[in-house]
Amino acid sequence: MRWVPENDRATGDGDLRLMGLGRLRGHYGGTAGGDRLCRPGGWATTETKAGPSGRAMAGQVMAGRGTAGQGTAQATPPRAWQRMLSGRRLDLLDPSPLDIEIEDIAHGLSRVARWNGQTEGAHPYSVAQHSLLVEALMLRARPRATAAERLAALLHDAPEYVIGDMISPFKAALGLDYRAFEARLAGAVHLRFGLPAVLSEALEARIKRADRLSAWFEATQLAGFAPSEAARFFPRPRAAWAEEIILEPAPAEDVRLRFLDRFQHLSAALGERA
């Protein structure tokens, strides 16, 4: 994948977008089947396709106004971006760190329900509340965790502010395409907040352990699982402090503010150690 201006006049936000996406290129590589052309107003794709004789036909351009070579009546391509309440417009296929704001993440995650909403309580148990729990559990297991590691734990489900929370069986059914999409968005989130686009395997494993441990508490306290059933899918906590973990779904606005407060605390600590 090579990122180039559609014309020689890509300035301002266009240049910044190229910078942000260029940093991601090294981690995720190119896209088979064509190059992406960047312009301030949107994206275009040049593709190479085989014709009836088997020879390659290059240069077909798919842009916002249709496909080259067609008549004047051309269909508008499907929208692949989402406008956020911050005013940012996030390209879902090629997310730029510059279009990601923590306020949008906190707002979205505090309104996305875990367990497909099948939890007890007057309020949905949100992904934001789950993220706070995962960060707290990782700190319990590793008291010397750095601010960067704890921030990574807090943001481990950040892509779900765009794509929503999918239960694990559904993720498995969707396969690798979903995982790649999620990884691209996670990489953009990490870069936006001063973390490596791709976390180390060791850190990923620690966050995953805290994530699975949180699922035990959520399953047995909120989602109707008996301990014996939950033990078939999630690790049973053995530490003495496990009895101190009591979950109660909170209102979305309360969780949003708690998530933002925790983020600001960890970001400040990360900045102090930089």
Helices and strands as residue ranges (DSSP letters): E 4-5, H 13-28, E 34-39, E 42-50, E 56-63, E 66-67, E 81-83, E 89-91, G 97-99, H 102-109, G 114-117, H 127-141, H 147-154, H 160-163, H 168-174, H 176-192, H 201-221, H 227-230, G 240-244, H 252-273
